[in-house]
Amino acid sequence: MKRAASPPPLNALRTFEVFARHRSMTRAADELCVTHGAVSRQIAALQASLGVVLVSGPRHALTLTEAGLALADRLTPAFGAIEDAVQATRQGSAREIEISCLGTFALKWLIPRLPGFLAAHPEVRVRMSESYAPVDFRRDRFDGAIRIVEPDVIHPRAEATRLLDHHQGVVGAPSLMAALPDLEAVSGATRLRSATFRQAWASWAELAGVELAPAVEEREFAHNHSLVEAAISGMGVAVAPWLFVAPDVLAGRLAAPFGFVKRPSWFAFLRPEGRRDAAVDAFRDWLVAEGERSPPPPIPSTGPGG
């Protein structure tokens, strides 16, 4: 009878998984608290054990081969499951999940609702990480992520659950908007924009069927939450997603007399493909239910000419 091949050392598999996630020997060494050389030796030993080339290229710019990509795709969720099991054992019945979320969405929509989830699921702890970057579960170790999903963008190794439609509209301080009777007047006002979506004005104008004159003055902010606060303060008018401004519009801190138009994108909850987790299931289901209860935006109330 042919003797079964010995499995490769677990430490070598773990080292390769960390390298594949970071695509960097240096960052892998930092995460594992070992030297660059130790990472290189473990990967070389793994290749020798498997008889397969997993990485190629010069030492300063190694890339994964097709076999390396296939192995990494399976190792990352496997090591994630091991970490979950260890964490669950240490914490008893408690389970901590880490969710990556758009910062303004977390601040304006998610966090105000989160106490309801925690009260209903005291066995689950939620840790939030703010990020606007595309999520890739082959690299990122989040249990889930909330992102704006465009129809033509693929999120590798992710299962997506649609949560909320994406609407955008013009908002400003009530006193400022009262002085802008129509969209033609809005077109000449100081425009606020966020560096995370610089094309917001052009995108809104196309969807709303509005001809925008060149901006007289523009002010840019690093993130949407700064943009919203600037609009509240009366610094100018902004085009912003309904979900980012809904609390302020409903409370009267912002006015949106021209309503909101629907974009082809949507807000979605992303999770690692094929990875089952009761705590993540509960969080996803709660998000869907909260999305169904979320107040809809006001519809456009006037045409391009006012």
N, C-alpha and C positions, 0 to 999 in steps of 0.2 A: 504494500500500500504506500502511495506517495505521501511523504510527510508534508503537512501544511506549513506554509511559510510563516515565520514568526512575525507578529505585528511590529511595526516600527515603534521606537520609543515614544511614549506620550509627550515627553518634554520636547522632542524634535517636532512633533506635530503641532504642539502649542506654539513653539517659536515660529514655525512657518506660517501659522494662521495669523499671528500678530504682524509679521512682515507683510503678508498679503493684504491685510486690512489697511496698513499705513503706506504700503509701497515704498518703504524706506527702511534701510538697515538701522539708521540712526534713531528714528522714532520708535522702531521696534525694540532697540536696545534700551531706550529710555523707559518704555512701558514695562519691560521685563526686569529692569534694574540689573542689566548685565552689560558686557562690553560689545562693541560692534563686531569684534572677532568671534565672540561666543555665538552670536546670532548666525554669522557666516558658517561657522563649523557645524552648528545644528542643522542648518539647511542642507549643507553638503552631505552630512550623515544620513539625512532623510532621503535624499536623492539616491545615495548609494544603496540604502536599504530597500527602496522601492524599485530601483533599476530604471528610473524615469527622470528625465530632465524637467524640473519644475520652474527654474528661472534661467534667463539668458540675458546676454548683453554685457557691457563693461561693468566693472565693480561699482562705479559711481552712478550707474543708471540701469540697474537690473530691472527687467520686466518679467511678468509671469508668462510662461508658455501656455498653450491650450490646456495641457494636462494640469499645470499649476492652477489655472483659473477654475477648472472643474473641481479640483481637490479643495481649494479655498472656499468655493461656494457651499460645500458640504460641511467643512470644518467649522465655519463661523457660527451657524445655528446650533451645531452640536456642542461647542464649548459654551455657547450662550445658555443652552439647556442645563449643562452641568453647573454653571454659576447660579442659575435660578434654583436648582435643587439644593445646592449648598446653602444659599441664602434662606430658603424656606426652612431648612433644618435648623439653622441658627436662630431664626426668628419665631419658630413654632408655627402657628397658623397664620402669622402676619406675612404679607407679601408686599414688597416695595417695587413699584414700576416707575421707570423713567420715561417721560414723554417729552419729546422735542417739539417746540411750538413756536409759531410766529409771535414775536414779542407783543405787538399791539393787540393781536387776537387774544393772547393770554390775559393781558391787562384789561381789555374792554369787554370781553365776552366770557372767557373760560373761568378766570379766577373768581369773579362775582358769583358764579354758579357752583363752583367746586365744593363749597361746604355741604351742598345737598348730596353729592356723591359720597363724600367722606362719612356723612351721617348714615347713609344707607349701606355703606360697605366699610365698617370700621376695621375689617381685617386687611384692607388694602391701603398702603401709603403711596402717595403720588409725589414724585419728585419732578419738577419742571426744569427744562433746559431751553433757554431762548436761542433760536437760530432761524435764519432766513435762507440758509444754504440748502441746495437739493439734498435729499436724504438718500443714502445708498446702504441698505442693510447688509451688503457684503463687507462694508467698512465700518458702519456706525453700529454701536451696541445698544441703541435705544430699544425699548419695548414697543414704542409706537411714536408716531409723529403726526402733527397737524400741519398741512400745507395747502396752498392754493394750487390746484392741479389744472394744467392746461390740456386741452384735448389731444395735442400732438406730442406730449412729453411723457416718456416712459420712466418709471421709477423701478430700478432693477430689484428683483427678488422681493417685491412688495405686494401685499393685498390691500386694495383701496376700498374704503367705504365712503360713499358720498354723504356729506353731512348737511351742507347749506349751499344755496345758490350764492353767486357772487354778483353784487350790484355796486355800482359806483355813481356818485353824483357830486354836484357842486355844493359846498358848505362854507359858511362863514359866520361870524358873530352876528346876532340878530340885528343890531344897530347898523352894521355895515351892509347886510343884505337888504335891509329896508331902503337903503339909498341906491340900490341897483334894481330898477324896476323890471328889467328884461335881460335876456341872455346877451344881447348886444352890449349892454352896459357892463355885464359881468366880464365880457371879453376884454374890456379895457382896464379892468381892475388889476391890482398887484396879485400875481399868481404865486402860490406856495406849492412846492413840490417836494417829494421825498427821494433821496438818492437810491432807495430800494426799488423804485418804479418811476423812472424819470419820464416815461412816455404816458403817464396817467392822463394828462390834459388832451393829448392827441388821441388817445384811445377813447376817452369819453366823448370827444367831439365827433369822432367817426360813428360811434354807436348812437349818439343823440341826433345826428344829422345837422350838426352845427358847424358853421364856417368860423373858425377862430382867426382873428387878426393877430399879428405878431405881438408878443407880450411887451407891454410898456416897462414893466419891472417884474423880476422874478426873485424869489428867495427859496433857497434849498436847505433841507434838513436831513440829517443822517438817517432818521427812522420815522415811521409813520406816527408814533406816539408824540414825537416832538412836533410834527406837522399839525396834528390835531390840536395840540395845546396852543400853537401859534395862531391857528384859525380862531380858536376860542378867544384869544387875546385881542383879535381885531387887526392882526398884522397883514391880512390879505384873505383871499379866497382860495380854497383848496378843492381838488377832486380827490375823494377818499372813498374807500369801501364802506358800505352801509354798516357792516358788522363792527367796524372800527369807530364809528361815530354815533351809532344808535343810542347809547346811554346819554350822550350829550345833546342830541337832537330831541329826544323824548323829555329831557329835563329842562329844555329851553336854553341851554348854553350855546347851542349852535342852531342855525336855521338852514333849511334846505328847501326853499320855495319851489324849486324846479324839479324836485323828485330825483329818482335814481333809475338808471338804465341797467339792464341785465347784461353781464359779460358772458362769453362762452365758457369761461373757466368756472370752477367751483371749489369750495373748501372740502377737504377730504381727510379722513383718518387713515394713515398708512401703518401697516404692521408687517413684520417679517413673514414672508410667504411660507406657509406650511407649518408654522410654529404655533402650537396650541397652548393657551394659557387662560385659565378661568378668570384671573384678575383683569387681564387685558380685554377679554370678552365682555366682562361687566362694564369696564370703562367705555368701550366702544358702544355698547348698547345704550348706556346712559347718554353719551354724546348725541346719538341719533335721536333719542327721545327729547333731549333739550333743544336740538335743532328744530324739531317739529313744533316746539312751543315758542320758538324765538319770534319776536314781532317782525312782520314783513316791512319792507321799506315803503315810503310814499312813492307813488308812481309819478312820472313826469306830468306836470300840470299845465305846461305851456309849450308852444312850438318854438322853433329857432328864432323867430322874430319877436317873441314875447306875446 
